[in-house]
Every structure is written in structure tokens, then in C-alpha cells.
Amino acid sequence: MTNMTPQDETRFPDQELSDNVQSPAQPDLGSLLVVLLKGVLYQDGDARRWSNLLNLQNRVRDYVTVLGLELILDEAEGYAFLRSRQFDTVEDEQADNSDAIPRLITRRQLSFPVSLLLALLRKKLAEFDASGGETRLVLTRDNIVELIRLFLPDSSNEARLVDQIERHINKVVELGFLRRLKSTTPTSQPSYEVRRIIKAFVDAQWLSEFDAKLETYRQQLLNRDIDSE
């Protein structure tokens, strides 16, 4: 089974379940399915539903399989989400497509800067975990700007460059890989927690080829900048 690369964006539709899903005998199952179809369930965000999911995960897996989905649950990191079923071989995927189940979770290619930022954040998280320190990786806006600016084309307009990077940061927040934290003071710069779900989308194999892929990103960004001149 292969993980998604950061080139792909996973969308979680606000899907209404039929009346048959949530029966009086099993109210927690219906609630869990609605939450998972809407997005990611975090242990630290909803401890009660997380406990219910651990107890009902086999039933959830059985139900979502009918929809062409699979449950990804990481107890150690404390998150769970649904994604389109992955296949070990092309033959398996072609056989499954013969039944033509419409895709509930769509996939779109991300821009180069956003993919680059995801890769850099994943590498930063790996370095952070290797240090054996705190469990939460928190970065300020300036930390993230410095992280990515080395790999972007030079710009004489510093304010414009920071604005561009902030747009990329906001996109990563929207995707759910960064969580914006509340500012301690009105004048303090924004801070972000790197969500550990990023490990499910940028896998170890992809990360091992990070340097080669990073150079490819850099060349593509440079070429796009030259073409726009």
C-alpha cells in the first residue's frame, strides 16, 4: 500500500449520510462516519469520539469499504481520516474500476511552492523527532519564511516575497497540515503547529529521496520565474 505524495491534495466532502446509517441501536457509528467524511478526527480534538472510533473501527472499515474508501488510523500519533482505497497492483485497480464506484474524495495537484513547503515541513518534523525533545513542533511565520525562501527565486521586494510565502502557508493550513495558534500578544507574529498527519502523506520513502526531489522543485520554480519575465 502506498501513501499519497504531497503533489496530491485530499478533499473531505461534507457528505450527508442516509437514514439507514445511523440507527437507534448504533448512534455512535453514524456520528463517527459523518465526522470522518467531513475531515480528520484528532484524538486531542475530540477524545470521546476518538475512544468510540477505537471501539468501532472494524465496523467503520466495513462500511467505508462499500464506498470505495479506507480508514487510515494512527493510534500513536492520534489521528484518523478516510481516503480512496489504494491498490497493490494496476491489475487490482482496473478490476475494482470495473464496478465504477464514483470517487467521494477528489484529488488535485498542488502548486510547486506548496508541495515544496510540505516537503520542508516533513523534513523539519523528522529532524525534530530525532532530537528527542518536545512532542509538538511549533514554528513562527519567520521560521517558515526562512525555511522556504532559500529555495525560491531571489526577489528584491522583501515584503512581496513574505506575502507570497504567507499565501502558501495559508494553503497548508487549509489542507490541515499546519494549525494556526492563538497569538500571545496583539503584536506577536503568527505561530503554527506542524500537524503529525503530514507523516501519512509524505512517507519515509519519499522523504529518503528528498534532496533529489528538492533540486527538481528548485529548477521548476526557477524555470517558471524565467518564463514569466
N, C-alpha and C positions, 0 to 999 in steps of 0.2 A: 504494500500500500504506500502510495507516495503522497507527500504533503503538497499543498499549493505553494508556488513561488510568490514573491512579493510583486510579480508582474500582474497578478490576478487580484481582483477585488471581490470579496464575498459580500453579497447583499442579503439581508434578512427581512423578507417581506412581512408586512403587518397582515397576516393571514387569519381570516376568521375560520374557526373550526365548526363543523356541523354539529347539530344537536346530539348526534349519536356518540360523539367523542366523550363528552362529559356526562356521565350517568350519575344518578344519586348514589350508586354503590361505590363509585370511584372518582370522587370530585378532585382529588389531588392530581390524577393523571391528566385530566383535561386542563387544569391550571398550568401544569408543567409544559404541556405541549404548546399552549398559547405563548408562554414566556419564551420558549426556545425558538419558536417560529418567528418571534419578533426580534430576537437578538441573542446576545451572550448572557448566560447565567453565571454570576460570580458568587463564590462562597461567602466572601466578605460583604457582598451587597445584599444578600437575601439568605440568611442562614437556615431559615425554616424550609424554604423551597429546595435549597441545596440538600438538606437532610432527606426530604421527600424523594429527590431525584436519585440519591444513592440507594434508597429502598426500592424504587420503581424503575430503575434503569433498564432492566430486561424488557419490561412492558413498553417503555418508551422506544427502545431499539426496534422491537417488533412492529410497533405502529408506524414509525417513520420510514421503515424499510418499504412499506407499501407505497409510500410517497416518493420513492427513489432517493431517500436521504439516509444519512448515517449520523449517529450520535458520537461526537468527539468529547470525551470526558477525561479530564486530568485531575485526579484527586490530590496529587502532590502540590500542584500549582493553584488549584481551586477555581477552575473554570470549566464550562461545558457549552457546546454550541452544535448546531446542525450544519452539515454541508452535503452537497450532492455526492452520491455514492462513488467511490473510487474503484478502479478495476486493476487487477494484476496484469492483464494482457489486453491487447487490442481486440482479440477474438472474443473475450468476455464482454467487453464494452459493446461490440457490434451485436452480440447475441442479446444483450439486455435492451439495446435500442430497437430490437425488433418489436417490442411491446410499446415503444414510443411513449414513455411517461413524460408529460410536459415538465420542464425544469422549473422548480419553485425558486431556487436560489440562482440568480443570474451571475455571470462572470464578465468582468470588463478589465481591459488592460489599463494599468496605471501609467501616469506620466513618468518619464525618466527621473526627474528630481524626487518625486515621491517614493519611487522604488529605491532610489539611492538612499534616501533618508531612512527607510525601513531597514535596509541592509546595515547602515551605520549604527542604528539603534540596537539592532540584534547583536552586532559585534560588541557594542558597548555593554550590553547586558551580560554577554558571555564573559567579558573581562571582569565585570562587577561580581558575578557569581564566583569566579575563580579566586577573587581576593578574599572570600570567606567573611565578608563584613555584614552589613545590614541586609535585610531581605527585600527592601524596596529601593529601586533605583529612581532617584529624583534628579531632574536636570532643569536648570533655569533656561529661559529663552536664549540668553547669551551663550550658555553651554552648547545648545543645539546649533546656534548660528556658527560658532567656531568649529563644530563637528563637521558641518557640511560645506562651509564656504571654501575649504581647501580644494574641493573637488569641482567647484563651479567656475565658469569663466570669470576672469578678472573684470571688475567694474569700478569705474571712477566715482560712481554715485553710491556712497555707502548706505544712505537712507533707503534708496530704491532696492538695493540688494537685500537689506534686512526685511523690507516689506515683502519681497518675493519669498524669502525663506519662511516668513510668518504664514504666508498662504499655504505653503507646503506643510507646515506644522499643523495648521488648522485642518487640513485634509486628513492627516494621520490621526488627529483627534477624532474626526468624524468617522473614520474607519474603526476606531476603538482600540488602537494600539498605543495611544497616549491618553492620559487622563489629566485634564487641567485642574490644578489645585487652587484653593482659595488663597488670595494674597494676604499676607500678614499685615501689610500696611497699604494705604492707598497709593503710595509712590513706589512700592516694590515691583520688580519685574515679574512677569508670569513664570510659574514653575509647573513642571509636568512630571507625572509618574509614568514610567515605561511599563505598560501592562504586559504581564508574562504570557498572555495569549499569543504574542508575537512569535514565540518559540514554535507554535503549532503551524505557522505559515512560512517561516523562514527556517527550514530544517537544518540539521547538522551537516548533511551532505552539501547543501547549497552554501552553507557558511564556510566549509572547508575550501571551496573554490572562490572565496570572497575576493581575494586580491585580483584574480584574473577578470572576474565579472566587474569589479570596481573600475578597472582600467577601461573596460569596454564602455561602461556608463560614461566615464570621463570623455572618451573620444566622441561618443554620440552627442553629448552635451556641447562639446566644442564645435562639432560639425554643424549642429543646429544653430549655434550662435553665429558662425561664419555665414551660413546660408541666409540668415535674417538680415545681414548687413547690406 
